[in-house]
Amino acid sequence: MIESSARERLDALMEGSGRRILGIAGLPGAGKSTLVAQLLAYAGDIAVGVPMDGFHLANAELARLGRAARKGASDTFDAAGYVALLRRLSSPVPGETVYAPAFHREIEEPIAGEIAVPSDVRLVITEGNYLLLDEGPWQDVQGLLDEVWFVDVDDAQRHEQLLARHMRYGRDRQAALEWIENTDEPNARRIALTAPKADFRVRVSVAA
């Protein structure tokens, strides 16, 4: 269920004509994807979701770079590629469909060209950890978005959501806890510092 303040904010964003790009940022496990799914259901056919996670570097490239154990850190994404996609999405060409990559947790790999964004789509919702990060190519992201919302969540709830996710996709409990401690939490502390740059703060509810 979407907070009434978030529905009102989205309705205001969509006033007028032209495409809008809404960014959803937050810590790992905060519920960003859940919120995006709720917003897409609310907006209907005029909206498409384009996740930042589609720009994860492939596992083979992460291994080559020695970054596999840090997958999810800011330097394990093709940030410049993500920025290039946002630039295309922010200036739609009539009749042109832009194809974006998706990320599949069941194989832990991105799949190119899976998400179609026709030129008449009015709302693109993109979500990810680093939309507000002010370094390297990431520093260009916020300027390409009409608004960025930051998902607030209780740490205990977020930890449980992360643990459930990691175990659902193949890690045993101990391995999941170690990944959270050594990878997710260092990233979370860094992302938390970017929250004040958001245009709006929102919480996610899974209640019917």
Phi, psi and omega in degrees: 000129182275135175303144181299324179296326178288320177298316180296321180296318179294318178300318179294321179298325186273001177295146182086193183248175178091170182277144173240145175239118181253129177258138176242113181247165178164174181287160175303130178082009183286339183109023181301312182295323177297315179297317179300316179300320179293318180294321179295320178295322179291318183283329179080210190293348181280356190237149176223141176263133180230097185283143173300331184298343175297346180258017166306136170293148179298152182303321180297322179288322177298320178296318180299322182276352182074028184244009186300323181287349180247020183307128185110344174290163187297332181269015175252016177239157170274078185298320180295324177294321178296316178298318179299320178295316180299323178297317177296317182292330182283345179229070184297141176262125182309130178084354182259132174261128176263133180253130182244153178279156174240162178243134182246112182293333181294336175243356179056040180218150172280153175238120184289148168066024185274331185255119180267131177237092178297158185294339182269003174293127186271335184227125171248128177248120179243138182228149180175170184287327197247026182294338183249007181289134187252062176202151179054209180299334181301331185294346178270352187293308187300325180292345179264359181250143179287323174211154170234125175257143178248129182274117176271144182204148174291140183299321180296317178296317181297319180299316180295322179292321177296314181300314180297320180296311183297321179288326178297329183256025164115347178277144171284172188301316182294316179296323179295316179296321179294320179294318178300313184293318189267339184238303185296316186290320173301321176295318181299318180298323179290318181293323181303328180293341181270349186304321182299343180280351184290153178278339188200145178246139185217151172249154182254132176242138177258007179291149179286000000 
